[in-house]
């Protein structure tokens, strides 16, 4: 391909040295990498049902919990900004291995934790691991999706992200409520899984970056010129989607406990799992839709769901709260899928890591910053009023995203994706 970066060449020796990505020799590499992404998000959400246990046993306040969340977010964003394109320089596998190793470190900290200091250390390592993995794993999914499987990388990115978040919250809630050693068992299970995935990456994943360059730090985010109109149109949808996820993973269990008058940890973990599970099902059902249609449906759902949540909180109705969660979950899934697909289809290989990193910086900023603010406000006005204000702002943001999507110029919506090397189809809308 003319114009492909000289820093990457196919592993198989072919006359066309400009071909930059080596296709996977089989499906195992793709699915192992997809499992790594799902695991990373499962591990990230697994502490959610345990926060109330930690608070009761160690006696910390909502402000402390906010600090714990902020540490995770800062570490994640710092890793993205510093190492967003590292996998383009040194290869996908080394970055994935380092990310999994950091996850192992964080899980060990969780297992041995006896106070808030250990919890902060665990979330710091976990945030760095998730940030490091995000861009590298997503780029590897695009590399390994294979000929004739256009769009599979973006689809699995959305499915594993939403499904992983839901699985972590639900599985952790069940183990905390019904299994012995509630503060350790979930992390022991995850630790074993991480070790197995490390072995799987080493044995089965094909490295697609075969010509290594000297890595440069703090060069990880950029939006190519041809993608900027679409990026600006997609940012409100992306922000609304991830802000909703942050709300449910942080305040969701407490809201469920407050409205249902139950302290069952499975119920608490079930609320974010309901949101993420609905999102995953919506992605699977609507995966053939165009990115634009996904974003429109996602924004409508993200407007209606939080609006109904406001109503549920005002009349203190648990049933309406669960119904609003399902409606919002549709938007959480397909809104993210549409935004991600619409953007990565516009990136050439030399811009792929930088653009994916830019997407994740926006996404995780929206995921974390509002929750930190909400945690501070919660200490002054209370949980229910804080969640009501959060949802009202979120509904307005989602409506703004809907207007932005509808008004996106046709040239930005339908820009033809660049041609990629033989053996690798570009991501584009189905």
C-alpha positions as CSV (number, residue, x, y, z in Angstrom):
1,X,0.0,0.0,0.0
2,X,1.5,3.3,-1.0
3,X,2.0,5.6,2.0
4,X,2.0,2.8,4.6
5,X,4.5,3.4,7.4
6,X,8.0,1.9,6.9
7,X,8.1,0.9,10.6
8,X,5.8,-2.1,10.1
9,X,6.3,-4.9,7.7
10,X,4.6,-8.3,7.1
11,X,6.3,-11.2,8.9
12,X,6.0,-13.4,5.8
13,X,8.5,-12.3,3.2
14,X,6.7,-10.9,0.3
15,X,7.9,-8.7,-2.5
16,X,5.6,-5.8,-1.4
17,X,7.6,-4.5,1.5
18,X,5.1,-1.6,2.0
19,X,2.5,-3.9,3.4
20,X,2.5,-3.1,7.0
21,X,0.3,-5.6,8.9
22,X,0.8,-9.3,9.1
23,X,-2.6,-11.1,9.2
24,X,-3.1,-13.7,11.9
25,X,-2.4,-17.3,10.8
26,X,-5.6,-18.4,12.5
27,X,-8.5,-17.3,14.7
28,X,-6.8,-18.1,18.0
29,X,-4.9,-14.9,18.2
30,X,-7.9,-12.8,17.7
31,X,-10.0,-14.5,20.3
32,X,-7.2,-14.6,22.9
33,X,-6.8,-10.8,22.5
34,X,-10.6,-10.3,22.7
35,X,-10.5,-12.3,25.9
36,X,-7.8,-10.0,27.3
37,X,-9.9,-7.0,26.6
38,X,-13.0,-8.6,28.3
39,X,-10.8,-9.6,31.3
40,X,-9.4,-6.1,31.7
41,X,-12.9,-4.6,32.0
42,X,-14.1,-7.5,34.2
43,X,-11.2,-6.8,36.6
44,X,-11.9,-3.1,36.5
45,X,-15.5,-3.4,37.6
46,X,-15.1,-6.3,40.1
47,X,-14.4,-4.0,43.1
48,X,-17.8,-2.2,42.6
49,X,-19.9,-4.4,44.9
50,X,-17.0,-4.5,47.5
51,X,-16.8,-0.8,48.1
52,X,-19.5,-0.9,50.7
53,X,-17.7,-3.8,52.4
54,X,-14.4,-1.9,52.4
55,X,-16.2,1.3,53.8
56,X,-17.8,-0.7,56.6
57,X,-14.7,-2.6,57.6
58,X,-12.1,0.2,57.3
59,X,-14.4,3.1,58.2
60,X,-13.7,5.4,55.2
61,X,-16.1,8.1,53.8
62,X,-17.5,8.8,50.4
63,X,-14.6,11.3,49.9
64,X,-12.2,8.4,50.3
65,X,-14.1,6.3,47.8
66,X,-13.9,9.2,45.4
67,X,-10.2,9.4,45.9
68,X,-9.9,5.6,45.1
69,X,-11.9,6.2,41.9
70,X,-9.8,9.2,41.0
71,X,-6.5,7.3,41.4
72,X,-7.7,4.7,39.0
73,X,-8.8,7.3,36.5
74,X,-5.6,9.4,36.7
75,X,-3.4,6.3,36.3
76,X,-5.5,5.1,33.3
77,X,-5.4,8.4,31.5
78,X,-1.7,8.9,32.3
79,X,-0.9,5.5,30.7
80,X,-2.9,6.3,27.6
81,X,-1.3,9.7,27.2
82,X,2.3,8.4,27.8
83,X,2.0,5.0,26.1
84,X,-0.9,5.3,23.7
85,X,1.2,4.5,20.6
86,X,3.7,2.2,22.3
87,X,2.4,-0.9,20.6
88,X,3.0,0.7,17.2
89,X,6.7,1.0,18.1
90,X,7.5,-2.1,20.1
91,X,4.7,-4.5,19.1
92,X,1.3,-5.5,20.3
93,X,2.3,-8.5,22.4
94,X,4.9,-6.9,24.7
95,X,2.3,-4.2,25.6
96,X,-0.4,-6.7,26.3
97,X,2.0,-8.8,28.4
98,X,3.0,-5.8,30.5
99,X,-0.6,-4.8,30.9
100,X,-1.6,-8.3,32.1
101,X,1.4,-8.3,34.5
102,X,0.2,-5.0,36.0
103,X,-3.2,-6.5,36.4
104,X,-1.6,-9.4,38.3
105,X,0.1,-6.9,40.6
106,X,-3.1,-5.1,41.2
107,X,-5.0,-8.3,42.0
108,X,-2.3,-9.4,44.5
109,X,-2.7,-6.0,46.2
110,X,-6.4,-6.5,46.4
111,X,-6.0,-10.0,47.9
112,X,-3.6,-8.9,50.7
113,X,-5.3,-5.5,51.3
114,X,-5.8,-4.6,54.9
115,X,-6.4,-0.9,54.7
116,X,-7.1,2.0,52.2
117,X,-3.4,2.2,51.3
118,X,-3.5,-1.2,49.7
119,X,-6.7,-0.4,47.9
120,X,-5.2,2.8,46.4
121,X,-2.1,0.8,45.3
122,X,-4.3,-1.8,43.7
123,X,-6.5,0.7,41.8
124,X,-3.3,2.7,40.7
125,X,-1.9,-0.5,39.1
126,X,-5.2,-1.5,37.7
127,X,-5.8,1.9,36.1
128,X,-2.3,1.8,34.5
129,X,-2.9,-1.7,33.3
130,X,-6.3,-0.8,31.7
131,X,-4.9,2.3,30.1
132,X,-1.9,0.5,28.7
133,X,-4.0,-2.4,27.4
134,X,-6.8,-0.3,25.8
135,X,-5.0,1.1,22.8
136,X,-2.7,-1.9,22.3
137,X,-5.5,-4.5,22.5
138,X,-7.8,-2.5,20.3
139,X,-5.2,-2.1,17.7
140,X,-4.4,-5.8,17.9
141,X,-8.1,-6.6,17.3
142,X,-8.1,-4.5,14.2
143,X,-4.8,-6.2,13.0
144,X,-6.1,-9.7,13.7
145,X,-9.7,-9.5,12.5
146,X,-8.6,-11.2,9.3
147,X,-9.5,-11.0,5.6
148,X,-13.2,-10.9,4.9
149,X,-14.1,-10.0,8.5
150,X,-14.5,-6.3,8.1
151,X,-15.9,-4.7,11.3
152,X,-15.2,-7.7,13.5
153,X,-12.6,-5.9,15.5
154,X,-14.8,-2.9,16.3
155,X,-17.7,-5.3,17.2
156,X,-15.6,-7.3,19.6
157,X,-14.2,-4.2,21.1
158,X,-17.7,-3.0,22.0
159,X,-19.0,-6.4,23.1
160,X,-16.0,-7.2,25.3
161,X,-16.0,-3.8,26.9
162,X,-19.7,-3.7,27.8
163,X,-19.9,-7.4,28.6
164,X,-16.7,-7.3,30.7
165,X,-17.9,-4.5,32.8
166,X,-21.2,-6.3,33.4
167,X,-19.6,-9.6,34.1
168,X,-17.2,-8.1,36.7
169,X,-19.9,-6.4,38.7
170,X,-22.4,-9.3,38.6
171,X,-19.8,-12.1,39.3
172,X,-18.2,-10.1,42.1
173,X,-21.6,-9.4,43.6
174,X,-22.5,-13.0,43.6
175,X,-19.2,-14.1,45.2
176,X,-19.3,-11.4,47.8
177,X,-22.9,-12.3,48.8
178,X,-22.8,-16.1,48.7
179,X,-19.2,-17.4,48.7
180,X,-16.6,-17.5,51.5
181,X,-13.8,-15.0,51.8
182,X,-15.7,-12.1,50.1
183,X,-12.7,-9.8,50.1
184,X,-10.3,-12.2,48.4
185,X,-12.1,-14.9,46.3
186,X,-13.1,-12.8,43.3
187,X,-9.5,-11.5,43.0
188,X,-8.1,-15.0,43.3
189,X,-10.4,-16.2,40.4
190,X,-9.2,-13.2,38.4
191,X,-5.6,-13.8,39.2
192,X,-5.8,-17.4,37.9
193,X,-7.5,-16.1,34.7
194,X,-4.7,-13.5,34.2
195,X,-2.0,-16.1,34.4
196,X,-3.9,-18.3,31.9
197,X,-4.2,-15.3,29.6
198,X,-0.5,-14.5,29.9
199,X,0.2,-18.1,28.7
200,X,-2.4,-17.8,25.9
201,X,-0.9,-14.5,24.6
202,X,2.6,-16.0,24.6
203,X,1.5,-19.2,22.8
204,X,-1.2,-18.3,20.4
205,X,-1.1,-14.6,19.5
206,X,0.7,-13.6,16.4
207,X,2.7,-10.4,16.5
208,X,1.6,-8.1,13.7
209,X,4.2,-5.3,14.2
210,X,7.5,-6.8,13.0
211,X,9.7,-3.8,12.4
212,X,10.3,-2.1,15.7
213,X,11.2,1.5,16.2
214,X,12.4,3.5,19.2
215,X,9.3,4.4,21.3
216,X,8.6,8.0,21.9
217,X,6.7,9.0,25.0
218,X,3.9,11.6,25.2
219,X,3.1,11.3,21.5
220,X,0.1,9.0,21.9
221,X,-3.0,11.0,20.8
222,X,-3.9,12.6,17.5
223,X,-6.9,12.9,15.3
224,X,-6.1,12.7,11.6
225,X,-7.5,15.6,9.6
226,X,-10.0,13.5,7.6
227,X,-11.5,12.2,10.8
228,X,-11.9,15.5,12.7
229,X,-15.5,16.3,11.6
230,X,-16.7,12.9,12.5
231,X,-14.7,12.9,15.8
232,X,-16.3,16.2,16.9
233,X,-19.7,14.9,16.0
234,X,-19.1,11.6,17.9
235,X,-17.6,13.1,21.1
236,X,-20.9,14.0,22.7
237,X,-22.3,10.5,22.1
238,X,-19.1,8.9,23.4
239,X,-19.1,11.2,26.4
240,X,-22.7,10.5,27.3
241,X,-22.2,6.7,26.9
242,X,-19.1,6.5,29.2
243,X,-20.5,9.0,31.7
244,X,-23.5,6.7,32.1
245,X,-21.3,3.7,32.7
246,X,-19.3,5.7,35.3
247,X,-22.6,6.6,37.1
248,X,-23.8,3.0,37.3
249,X,-20.5,1.5,38.3
250,X,-20.0,4.0,41.1
251,X,-23.5,5.0,42.4
252,X,-25.6,2.2,40.9
253,X,-25.3,-0.4,43.7
254,X,-26.0,2.3,46.3
255,X,-29.0,3.5,44.4
256,X,-30.4,0.0,44.1
257,X,-29.9,-0.6,47.8
258,X,-31.6,2.7,48.6
259,X,-34.6,2.2,46.4
260,X,-35.1,-1.5,47.1
261,X,-34.3,-1.3,50.8
262,X,-31.9,-4.3,50.4
263,X,-28.2,-4.7,51.1
264,X,-27.8,-7.8,49.0
265,X,-24.5,-7.4,47.1
266,X,-25.7,-9.5,44.2
267,X,-28.6,-7.0,43.7
268,X,-26.1,-4.1,43.9
269,X,-23.8,-5.7,41.3
270,X,-26.8,-6.6,39.2
271,X,-27.6,-3.0,38.5
272,X,-24.4,-2.2,36.5
273,X,-24.6,-5.7,35.1
274,X,-28.1,-5.0,33.8
275,X,-26.9,-1.9,32.1
276,X,-23.9,-3.5,30.5
277,X,-25.7,-6.8,29.7
278,X,-28.4,-4.9,27.9
279,X,-25.8,-3.0,26.1
280,X,-24.0,-6.2,25.0
281,X,-27.3,-7.7,23.8
282,X,-28.1,-4.5,21.9
283,X,-24.7,-4.6,20.2
284,X,-25.2,-8.2,19.1
285,X,-28.7,-7.5,17.8
286,X,-27.9,-4.3,15.9
287,X,-24.3,-5.1,14.8
288,X,-25.3,-4.8,11.1
289,X,-26.6,-1.3,11.5
290,X,-24.5,1.6,10.2
291,X,-22.6,3.7,12.7
292,X,-24.9,6.6,12.2
293,X,-28.0,4.6,12.9
294,X,-26.4,3.1,16.0
295,X,-25.5,6.5,17.3
296,X,-29.0,7.9,16.7
297,X,-30.7,5.0,18.5
298,X,-28.0,5.2,21.2
299,X,-28.6,8.9,21.8
300,X,-32.3,8.5,22.0
301,X,-32.0,5.7,24.5
302,X,-29.4,7.7,26.5
303,X,-31.8,10.6,26.6
304,X,-34.9,8.6,27.6
305,X,-33.2,6.2,30.1
306,X,-31.6,8.9,32.4
307,X,-34.8,11.0,32.2
308,X,-36.8,8.0,33.5
309,X,-34.2,7.5,36.2
310,X,-34.8,11.0,37.4
311,X,-38.5,10.2,37.6
312,X,-37.8,6.9,39.4
313,X,-35.7,8.7,42.0
314,X,-38.3,11.4,42.5
315,X,-41.1,8.9,43.3
316,X,-38.7,6.3,44.8
317,X,-39.9,3.5,42.6
318,X,-37.4,0.6,42.2
319,X,-39.3,-1.0,39.3
320,X,-39.1,2.2,37.2
321,X,-35.4,2.5,38.1
322,X,-34.7,-1.0,36.7
323,X,-36.7,-0.3,33.6
324,X,-34.8,3.0,33.0
325,X,-31.6,1.0,33.4
326,X,-32.6,-1.4,30.6
327,X,-33.5,1.5,28.3
328,X,-30.3,3.3,29.0
329,X,-28.4,0.1,28.5
330,X,-29.5,0.0,24.9
331,X,-27.9,3.4,24.4
332,X,-24.8,2.4,26.4
333,X,-24.1,-0.5,24.0
334,X,-25.1,0.7,20.5
335,X,-24.1,4.4,21.1
336,X,-20.5,3.2,21.9
337,X,-20.5,0.8,19.0
338,X,-21.6,3.5,16.6
339,X,-19.2,6.1,17.8
340,X,-16.2,3.7,17.8
341,X,-17.0,2.3,14.3
342,X,-17.5,5.7,12.8
343,X,-14.1,6.9,14.0
344,X,-11.7,3.9,13.5
345,X,-13.0,3.5,9.9
346,X,-11.2,6.8,9.0
347,X,-7.8,5.9,10.4
348,X,-4.9,4.7,8.2
349,X,-2.5,2.3,9.8
350,X,0.0,4.9,10.7
351,X,-2.7,6.9,12.6
352,X,-4.5,3.9,14.1
353,X,-2.8,3.9,17.5
354,X,-3.0,7.6,17.9
355,X,-6.7,7.9,17.0
356,X,-7.7,4.9,19.2
357,X,-5.8,6.6,22.1
358,X,-7.6,9.9,21.5
359,X,-11.0,8.0,21.5
360,X,-10.1,6.4,24.8
361,X,-8.9,9.6,26.4
362,X,-12.3,11.2,25.7
363,X,-14.1,8.1,26.8
364,X,-12.3,7.5,30.1
365,X,-12.3,11.3,30.9
366,X,-16.1,11.2,30.5
367,X,-16.2,7.9,32.5
368,X,-14.2,9.2,35.5
369,X,-14.3,12.9,35.9
370,X,-18.1,13.3,36.4
371,X,-18.1,10.5,39.0
372,X,-15.3,12.2,41.0
373,X,-17.4,15.4,41.0
374,X,-20.5,13.5,42.0
375,X,-18.6,11.8,44.8
376,X,-17.7,15.2,46.2
377,X,-21.2,16.6,45.8
378,X,-22.7,13.5,47.4
379,X,-21.1,14.4,50.7
380,X,-23.0,17.7,50.7
381,X,-26.5,17.0,49.3
382,X,-26.9,13.2,49.5
383,X,-26.9,10.3,47.2
384,X,-30.4,10.6,45.7
385,X,-30.1,14.3,44.9
386,X,-26.7,13.8,43.4
387,X,-27.8,11.0,41.2
388,X,-30.9,13.0,40.1
389,X,-28.7,16.0,39.0
390,X,-26.2,13.6,37.3
391,X,-28.9,11.9,35.3
392,X,-30.5,15.2,34.3
393,X,-27.2,16.6,33.0
394,X,-26.6,13.2,31.2
395,X,-30.0,13.4,29.5
396,X,-29.2,16.9,28.2
397,X,-25.8,15.7,27.0
398,X,-27.3,12.8,25.2
399,X,-29.9,15.0,23.5
400,X,-27.1,17.3,22.4
401,X,-25.3,14.3,21.0
402,X,-28.4,13.4,19.1
403,X,-28.6,16.8,17.5
404,X,-24.9,16.7,16.6
405,X,-25.3,13.3,15.0
406,X,-28.3,14.4,13.0
407,X,-26.5,17.5,11.8
408,X,-23.2,15.8,10.8
409,X,-22.4,16.7,7.2
410,X,-22.7,14.0,4.7
411,X,-19.0,14.2,3.8
412,X,-18.1,13.4,7.4
413,X,-20.6,10.6,7.7
414,X,-19.8,8.8,4.5
415,X,-16.1,9.4,4.1
416,X,-14.6,6.5,2.3
417,X,-12.2,4.5,4.6
418,X,-8.7,4.2,3.4
419,X,-7.4,1.1,1.7
420,X,-5.3,-1.2,3.8
421,X,-2.8,-3.8,2.9
422,X,-3.7,-7.0,1.3
423,X,-5.0,-9.6,3.8
424,X,-6.5,-7.0,6.1
425,X,-9.8,-5.3,5.5
426,X,-10.5,-1.9,7.0
427,X,-13.1,-1.4,9.6
428,X,-16.2,0.2,8.2
429,X,-19.8,0.2,8.8
430,X,-21.7,-2.9,8.0
